[in-house]
Amino acid sequence: MSAETVSVSGWGRTAPTSARIVRPRTYEEAAEAVLGCGARGGIARGLGRAYGDAAQNAGGAVLDMTGLDRIRTIDAQSGTVVCDAGVSLHRLMEVLLPLGWFVPVTPGTRYVTVGGAIGADIHGKNHHVSGSFARHVTALDLLSADGAVRTLRRGEPLFDATAGGMGLTGVVLRASVQLLPVETSLMSVDTERAADLDDLMSRLAETDHRYRYSVAWIDLLARGSALGRSVLTRGEHAPLDALPDRARRDPLAFRPGTLPAPPAFVPEGLLGRTTVGLFNKLWYRKAPRSRSGELQRISTFFHPLDGVPHWNRIYGRGGFVQYQFVVGYGAEGTLHRIVRRISERRCPSFLAVLKRFGSADPGWLSFPVPGWTLALDIPAGLPGLGGFLDELDEEVAAAGGRVYLAKDSRLRPELVGEMYPDLGRFRALRAELDPRGVFTSDLARRLAL
């Protein structure tokens, strides 16, 4: 089992800290690593796609779980897979799509591990239909602070604390996941433009129930009558009879493309207001006013940025902040105010998406609740950004909303309890199961989780 001390950061490349990286290859080595974490404790890490400091542990241990990457069993009849926590969604797609099965939930990248998907309780474009990832996990094996392994099932308190618990209840070793049947590896996609935020929200509210997947790219630099103009994209898994003859020869092929990676060093200020504003205008204008039934690859529809390795470099050395919040139905006024404030502040964000969430998920710290969720990337070096986002946090909390912990890098700790009402019992369960605080992270210390 190898170990070395290195600098670790999240995908946003802000606030790196040094930790001892341990790479277990077996369940026994993982238990050994947990028992040997030392005074600063440890935290599990997958492929490092949490944007902030959730998988960092300054001065302590970080367990790189990517070596635990075996797919244990596949039941092609019932559509269940049992796999190690270090297996990526990309690998599951490679193996399962040819068998006619797809992962039940995927975020905007397939380069996340199953363990990370459970710890962050990831959501995707289908939350309004399918909920978050942990809702499709039927059982998991959790390595506790004492080195024991517990098998957890949905509905048990420790399962609900682990789903969205950011790795702070233990190390997920293995999980059983219920899959989604598909006939092809293509998507049937409808695209349309929305003239402004009201137009977009009306279209989403009235017609989202017709689609399994739905998301809107939103121009946060547009102002005036164009405030919140958007490109709305919705889709379904294409049935076999929708494919042209040539594609029917291999309908379940999974062939994601790859573009060249950005250089290791990108000039600061490349994504400023001028360049992002120009990009946003072009992106909106090139989108069709209305187009139905376009066939797209799964990788194109779900994970367009995965085609650019290390795309996070485009923000330069200073990195970027991803800010994602949700406010409930009935708090549309808050969403309007925040979009207007971002536009007036001229925050240069070209990766901004709006979605609707369905029913709340059972995880005590799971992010989704019924309502509207907006996610945006902002260069970390933007002057006054911290204070501005603090103000937005207060608006979100006052409306009964919350910020996504898996993407956070700067939330103030006094707001977490307001946003997550089950935080008290989460802390109590952690204290009972892990009195020495073996499982910890930079995020946990910053927010007193």
N, C-alpha and C positions, 0 to 999 in steps of 0.2 A: 504494500500500500504506500504509494508515493505521497510526499508532502513537501511544500515549499512556501515561503512567504513572498507574497506578491501584492501589488496594488490592484484593487477590485473596484469597479464602478457598475452602475446600472446602464441600461441602454441609452439613457440620456447623456451619459458621460459627464455628469456633474458630481462633485464632492467624492472623489475616490478615497478609499481608506485601505490600509494594509492589513492583511489577514493571512493566517496559515491555511493554505488550501490542501485538503486531504481528499484523496481519490479512492474511495472504497470500490472494490470489484465484486464483492459478495455481501450478502446480508450480515454475515458474521463480522466482516471488516467494518461495515457500517456501525454495528453495535460497539465494536472496539473503538472506533473513532468518536462516538458519542460519549463513551465512558472516559475517554482521554481528552476531552475538550479543554479542560483547565478552567481557571478562574473567570475568564472572559466568555466562556460558553461557546456555542456553535450554532450554525444555521445551515440548512440544506440549500443548495443552489443547483439549478438546472442549466439552461442554455443562456442565462443572463439577459432575458428580455423584459424583466421588470424594469421600468424606466428609472426609478429612483433607487433608494438604499435598502430595499426589502431583503436583498440577498447579499448584503455586506455585513461585516462584523469586525469593526476596528479592534485590532489587538487580540482577536480571538481566532476561532477556527471556522472555516467554511467548508462544508462537505460537498464536493463536486460529485453529483449523483449520475452524471452521464455515463459512467462505466457500468451502472446497473441498467442494462438496455436490452434485456431479453423479452421477447414476446413468448409467453409461457404456453398458452393454449388459445385456440380459436374454435368457436362453435359456429360453423358456417350455416347451420340450420336455424338456430335461434338468434344469431347475430350478436354474440358476446365475445369479448376478448379479455384475457387475463394477461397483464404485462407488468414488467418492472416500472418503477417510477421514472427511471431515466430514459424511457422510450419517448421519442418525439412524436408529435402529431404528423410530421412529415413521413416518418417511418411507418406509422400506422396506415397512412394513405397509400404508400407504396405497396404495402402487403395486402390491405383489405379491399381496396378498390377493385382489383381484378376478381375478387370473390363476390362483388356486388354489394359491398358495405362501405359506409362512410362514417366518419366521426360525428357524434351527435351535435357537437358545438365546436366551432373554431373561431378564434379571434382574428385580427388582421395579419397575423403571422402564423405559419405552421411550424416554426422553429421554437416551439415551447414543449417542455416535457409533460408527461402525464402528471407527475408529482407537482410540477409548477401549476398546471391547470387546476388541480384540486386546491392547492394552497392559496391561489388567487381567485378561485372559483370563477374562472374566465367566462365571459359571455361573448356572443357574436351577433350577427345580423338577424338571427332567428330567435332572440330572446322572447319576443312577444308571442311566439308559438311554443318554443321548446325549453325556455328557462336557461339556467346556467349549467356549466359542465357537471358539477357535483350532483345535480339532479339525475344524471344518467349513470352515476357510479353506484353499483349495487353493493359493493363491499370493498374494503381496503385494509391492508396490514400497516399498522403504525408502530414505529420504533419509539419507545418511551425513554425518558431520561435515565431510568434505572437499567436500561438495556433489554427490557422485556418487549415482546412484540404482541400487540393487541389486534385482534380482527374486529373491525367496526362495520356496522351496517347502518343504512339510512334510518334516521329517526332516533338514533342513540345520541345522547348529549355530546359525547366526545367526537362523534362523526360531525355533528353540526358545528362544533367549535373548530374542527379541523378544516372544514369546507370554507374557504375564505379566511382562514386563520393565519395566513402568511408564514406558515412553517413553524409557528410558535408553540404548537401542542406536541410536536414530535416530527419524526422523519417518515414520510410515506415511503414504503418499500415496494408495495405491489397494489394493483387495483384491478377490479373487474368492471368493465364498462359495457353498457348496452349500446349497440350501434344502430345506424339508420340505413335501411335498404335503399339501394339506388339501381337503376337500370343502365346508366351510362356515367361517364366521367365528364360530361358537359353540362352546362347550365343554360337554361332558357331565360333570357334577360330582357326586361322592359326598362327603358330609360326615358326620362322626360325632364324638362326644365321647369322649375318653379320660379316665378317672377320675384318673389320676396318671401320673408319669413312666414307671414300669415298664409300665403298661398301654399307654401310647403307644409305647414302644420295641418292645414285643412285636408290636403291630399293624403297625408299620412294617416290622419285620424279616420278618414272616410273609407279608405281602401286597403289599409295594411292587412286586414284580415284575409285578403285574397291571396297573400303571398307568404311563403315560408321565410324568405329572406328579404330584408328591406334596410336600406341605408341611404343617407343623403350627404353628399359633399356640399359644404356651405361656404360661400365667399364672405369671410369676416372682415374684409376691407371695403366691401360695397357699402354705400351710404345713401341717405335720402330715400327715395321711393324704391330703390333697389336693395335696401337693407335686408340681408339674409337671403339673397337670391341663391339658388341651389340647383344641383343636378341630382335628381332622385333616381336611384337604381334599385330594382327589385327583381327577384328571380326565384326559380324552382329548378330542381334537378330535372334535366331534360329526359323525357321518356324515349325509349328506343325508336319508336315510330316517328319521332321528330328529327332524327338524324338523316343526313343525305346518305346515299348508298355507300360511298367510299368510307365514311366514318363508321358505318355499321359493321365493317369487317373486324374492327377492334374497338368496340364501343366503350370499354372500361379502361382503356389505356390512360396512364397518368404520366404526362411528359411536360413538367413545368420547365419553362425556359429561364435562362440566366443572362443578364447583361454584365458588362464590365463593372467592377467595383470603383467607387470614387477613390481618388488618391488619398494616401494616409494623411496628408496635410492639405486642408482646404482653407483658402483665405477667409479671414474673419469678415463678416458683413456681407457675404455672398447672398444670403437670404434676407435682404433688407426690405423696407416697405416698397421701394420702386420695383425691384425684381419680382417680389411676391405678388404685388399688385398687377403687374403685367401678366404673370403666369395665371393668376386667377381670372383675369378678363378673357384670356385666350382659352382657358379650360372651359369656362362657362359658354363661350360663343361657339366652340367646336362641338359641344354636346348637342345631340339631336333634340328638337323640340318635343318629339314623341317618336319612339321606335319600340316595336314589340317583337318578341320571339327571337332576338339575336342569340346565336349559339356562341358561348364563350367557354374556354377551359376553366376548370375549377380554380387553378392557380391565378388566372386573370381576374376572376370574379371575387375571390376571397382574399388573395394575398399578392396584390400587384407589386408591393414594395419588396417582397422576398426575391423578386427577380433581379434586384440590385444588391449584391453583397455589401455589407457594412454601410448601408445607406445613411446610418446615423452620422457618418463623417461629414456630410454636407453642411452641417451646422458649425463646423470648425472646432477648434480646440476647446472653446467655451462650452460646447454642448447645448442641450436644449431641455426645456421643461415641457412635459406633457401634462396638461391640466384636463381632468375629466370629472364632471359632476352630474348629478341627477337631481331633478326636482319633480315632485309629484304632479299628477293631473289635478288641475285647479290652480296650479302655481305658474301658469303660462305667462303671467305678467312679469314674474321674476326672470324667466328665460328671455323675454323680450328686452328687459332692462340690461341684462348681462350682455346679450348680443350687441345692443346699441353701445354699451360702454366699451366693449372690445373694438368695435368699429371706430368709435370716436378716438380711442387711444391709439389707433392705427397699429395694432399688434400684427406683425407680419407672419401670418399662419397660412400655409397652403395645404396643410394636412388637418382639416377640420371636418368632423362628421357629426351628424345629428341622427339619433335613432329613438325609437319608442321601446320602453321596457314593458313586459307583461307582469305576471304575478311575482311577488317577492319570493326569493329563494330562502330555504330554511337555515342556511349558514348564519351563525350569529354575527359574523363580520362580513358576510357577503355584501357586495356593493349594490346589485340591482334591486330596486323597488319600483312599483308601477309609476311610470312617468316618462319624462323627456330627459335624455342624456346627451350632453355635448362634450366632445373631446377635441382638443386642439394642441398643436405643437407650437412652441414659442422659443426663439433663441434666448438662452439663459442670460446673455449679456445685455438684454434690452434694459435701458435705464429705468429705474423705478419699478421694475417688474415685481419684486417681492411685495412691496406695499400694495400695489394694485391687485395682486392675486389674494392678498390678505383681505382686502375689501370685498372681493367676490366671494371668498369663503364665508364671510359674515352674512352676505345676502343669501347664499345657499343654505346655511344653517338656519337662518331666520325663517326660511320657507319650508323647513322640515326636510331638506335635502342632504346630500352627502357627497364627499369627494372620494374617488377610488384610491384605496391604499396601495394597490399594486403599481400605480403610476405616480404616486405622490413622492415629492422630495423636499417639501417645505411647509406643510400644514402646521399650524400652531397646535400644541397638545391640548389646550383648553377647549378646543372645538370638537375634538374627537368624540367625547361622550355625548355631546348634543347630536352629532350626526349618526352615531351608532348606539342606540339605546340598550343593546345587549352587551355592551362593553363590560359592565360590572360583573355579570356572571361569567364572561369570558376570562376576566382577570382572576376571579375566584377559582375557576376550574384549573387554570394554569398554576395558581399557587398551591392547590391541593396535589396535583399530579407531578409538579416540577418545583418543589420548594426551594431548591438551590439555584433556580433560574438558569438551567443548562442551556435551554433553547432561547436564544436572543439574537438580536440583529441591530444594526444602526437605526432602522425604522422603529423597532420596538423601544429602544432607549429614548429616541427623539420624541415619540408620542406617548411614552409611558403605557404601552400596551400590556 
